[in-house]
Amino acid sequence: MATTTTESITTADRRRRGGAAPRLQAGSRGRGKRVDPLFLVFLVPTLVLFTLAITLPAVMGIVLSFTNSVGFGEFRFTGLTNYVAVFSDPAILQAYLFTIGFSLVTVLLVNAVAFLLAIALTSKIRGKIALRAVFVLPMVISGIVIAYVFSFLFANSLPALATTLGFAPLEQSILANPDLAWVAIVVVTAWQAIPSTLLIYIAGVLSIPGEVYEAASLDGASAWRQLVSITAPLTAGYILINLVIGFKNFLNSYDIIVGLTDGGPGTSTTSVAMSIFKGFSGGDYAYQMANATIFFVIAVVIAVIQLRATRGKAAL
């Protein structure tokens, strides 16, 4: 009875204010909202283009990986022959080892440097806004341009400087050294990747309330203690996201490696992406499509791990 009286008062009050009491239409429950035609105008062309440009070629490529196709003309199905060959090919295995090792080293270097820079660029220093702008500049430069510039430095400037200083190990270009060429690739890739990672870490550090650090300072916590006990734990979500996304991106490295070493000396710095593209133009289309399919499965697994790791995180 009290509920009925309350509803009557509420309805009368709304009518006095010029509003109407809400009415439920028959059959409205459980019925989805009507889709705006303008939404379909933008959605349908995008889906068509995505299907024709990405989904359909990907499906065709997976199908052709079970054939002896060279990219055109007739072909016949060969079953799992290409996949068996991929797993027993030393060159492909070397490419995977290099790609995974390079990605692990680079993602650790990038995150360590970016995290420390983020702390420095959010501290009380002069010109920190200008410094942030300077540090993100490499992010907007093409990877192939960066590679050619550093290639000149590694092949000419660095050996000349090492000769002047009498440092014998660097008097020759490290790009021509099978044991050191990967170091140059890691340095150049990290130089380009640090800015984007830095921006995420800056956002993470700035999200920590200043009162937390003030309380820690009053308790006598040193800067190192605040870094270990406050900054690192409260930015754990950002760290996880950068690690997963960075590792996945570095697995696809191509342009910087091509510009620096083109996979050499020999095949010591040939990545999986390079071996796939070279195979497409070398008559091993179906074989490299099998390689690309395996690489795609690895990327999907990493993407799933990324989604599970970042789900529910308050970081982003």
N, C-alpha and C positions, 0 to 999 in steps of 0.2 A: 504494500500500500504506500509506503514511504517512497519507494522507487518510482511508482506511477506519478505521485505528486511532484517529485523532483523533475521528471521528464516533462510534465505539463508546464511547470514554471519556466524551464529552459526553453521550451518551444515558444511560449508566449513572449519571453524576453527577446528572442531572436526576431519575432514578428514585429515587436515594437521598434526594433533597431533597423527594420527594413530588410532583414534577411529572411530566408526561407528555411524551414526545417528540412533536414536531409531526408531523402526518400530513397529507398532501395528498390530498384527495378527488378521485376520478376525475371529470374534466370540470369541475373548479373553475377551471381556468385559462381566462381570457377571458370568464368569466361575471360579469356585473355584480352588485353587491350588491343585496340585496332592499330595496325601498323601504319605509320604515316607514309604516304606514297613517295614523299621526298626522300625518305630514308632508303627506299628501294632504288630510287634513281641513282643514288651514290653507291649503294651496296652491290647491286647486280653487275655493273661494269667492272668493279674492282674484283669481284669473285671470278668473272669470266677471264679477265686478264691474268689473274693469279693462277687460275687453272691451266690456261693455255701456255703461260710462260714458265711456270714452276712445277705444278703438280703433274701435268701430262708428260713433260719431258723426263721428270724423275721416274714416273712409272714405266715409261718406255725404256729408260736406261736400265732399270732393274731387270726388266724382261730380257733385254739384249745381253745382260751379263751372263745369261745362261746359254748364250749362242757363241758362234765363231765369227760374228759380224765385225767388219772393219770400218763401220760407220756409214756404209752405203752399199747398195747392191743386195744380192741374195745372201742368205745365211741359213744355217741349220742349228737346231738346239743340240747342245753338248752337255747338258746337265750341270753338275757341280765341278766340271773340269777346271774352269777358270778359278774357282774359289780354292780348290786344292792346290793349284799352281801358285796362287798368291801366297798362301801360307807356307809354301816351300821355296819361295824366291828370296835369296839372300839380299838382293837389292831392295826389295820391298820391306823386308824386316829391318834392314839398316835405316831406311827412311822413317819407319815407325819409331825405332829407338831414338833416332836423332830428334824427331818431332816431339816426342814425349819428354825426353831429357831437356831439350831446349825450352819447352813450355814450362816445365817445373822450375828450372833455374830462373827464367825470366819473370814468372809470376811472383816468385819469392823476392827477387830483387826489386821489382816494380812496387810491390806492396810495402816493403820495408822502407824504401826511399820516400814514397808518397806519404806514408804515415808520419814519418819524422818531419817532412816538409809541412804537412798539414798542422802539426803541433807548433812548428816555428811560425807559420804564417797566420796563426790564430792567437799568438801570444802578443804581449804588449811591446811591439817594436814599431819603429817609424817606417812609414811607407809600405805597410803590409798590403794595402789594396793594390798599389802599383806592382808590387812583387808578385801578387797572385796573377795579375794580367800577364806579366812576363813569363811566368812559369807555364801558362796554358797555351802559349803560342805554338809550340811544336804539334799540338793536337790538330791545328788547322792546315798543316802543310802535308802535301801528298807524300805517301810512303816512298814512292819511287824516286821523287826529288831528294828526299832525305838520304836515301841509299846512295845516290850518285854523289852527293856532296861528301858524305862520310867515306865513300870509296876513294875519292881524291885525297882526303886527309890521311886515310890509312896507307895509301900507296905512295904518297909523296911527302906530306908535311910531317907525319909522325916518324918515318925513317930518317928524314933529314934532321929532325930534332934529336933523335936517338944517336945519330952519328956525331952530332956536335957535342952531346953530353958523354959520348963514349959508352953508351948502353947497348951492348952487342945484340941482345935478344930481339930488339925492335928495330935494328938497322935494316931489316928486310920487311916487306909488307906482310902483316899477319894474315892478310887475305889469301896469300899464296902458301900458307902453312896449314897442312891438314889438321894439325893438333891445336891450332889457335884461331882458325877462321870462325869457329862457332862463337868465340868470345866477342868478336866484332859484331856478329849478328845479334847477340844478346844485348850488347851495349846500345846499338842503334835502335833496336826494337823497344828497349826499355825507355830510351830517350823520348820516343814518340808516345809511348803508352802511359807514362807517368802522369801527364796532365789530367787526363780523364779520371784516373784513379784518385788523383789529388783532390779534385773537386768533390768527389763523394766523401772522402775523409774529412775535408773541411766542413761539409754539411754535418757530418757525424759529430765532430768535435764541438761545433757551435751549438748543437742541440743539447749539450750537457749544461745543466743550470750552473751559473757561476757560484751560487751559494754552496754547492758541494765542495768546490775547491777552497772557498773561504773557510768552511768548517774544518777541512783537512789541514789548512795552514794554521788555524788556531790550535789544532791538536799537535802541531809540530811535525807534520808530514813533510818530507823533503820532496823536491821536484820529481826525483826518480820514483819515490813511493807513490806519489799521486799518479804518475804515468802508469805504473803497474797495477795499482789498486782501484783507480777511478777511470782514467781515460780508456785503457785497453778493455776492461770489462763492459763499459757502457757503450763502446763502439764495436762490440763483437759482431753485431748484425751486419754492420758495414764491412768489416773485415771479411766475413764469410762471403758476402755478395761479391766483393772485389776478387777474392781468390777464385771462386767458381767461374765467374764471367771472364776473368782474365785468362784463366787456363783454357777455357773453351775457345776464346778468340785467338790465342797464340797457336793453338793446334792448326788453325787455318792460315798461318803466316805464309805469304807468297811474294808480294811485291818487294819487300826489303831484302829478302834472300836473293831474289833474281837480280836486283840492282847491285848487290854487294859481291856475291860469289857465283851466281847462276848455278848453284848446287855444288860447286867445286871447293877446293881442288879435288878432282876426280868426282866422286859422289859423296864426299864426306859431309856436305851440308845440304844434301837433297832432302827436302821435306816431302811429306805424303802428298800435299797439294801439287807440288812440282812434278812428282812422278806421275800423277794422274794426268795433268795437262800435257806433259811431254808424250805420254802414251797415246793420247787422243790424236796427236799429229804424227805419230810414228807407226800407225797401222795396228796398234794393240787396243783398239777401241773396246771390244767386249771384255778383254782382260782387265783393262783399267776401270771399266764400269763395275766389275766385280770388286776391285780395290776401292772404288768410290762408294759402293754400297756398304762395304764393311766399315769404312770411315764414317759414313752416314749413321750407321747403327751406334757407333761409339759416340758421335755427337748427340744423338737422341738420348742415350743413357746419361751423358753429362747434363743435358738439359733437364731431364727428369730429376736428377740429383739436385740441380739448381733450384727447381721449383719446390721440391720437398724441403730443402735447406732454408729457403727464404720465405716459405709460407708462414704467415703469422708473425713475421718479424716486424717490429715497429720502426725499423731503420729507414725504410723508404716507403 
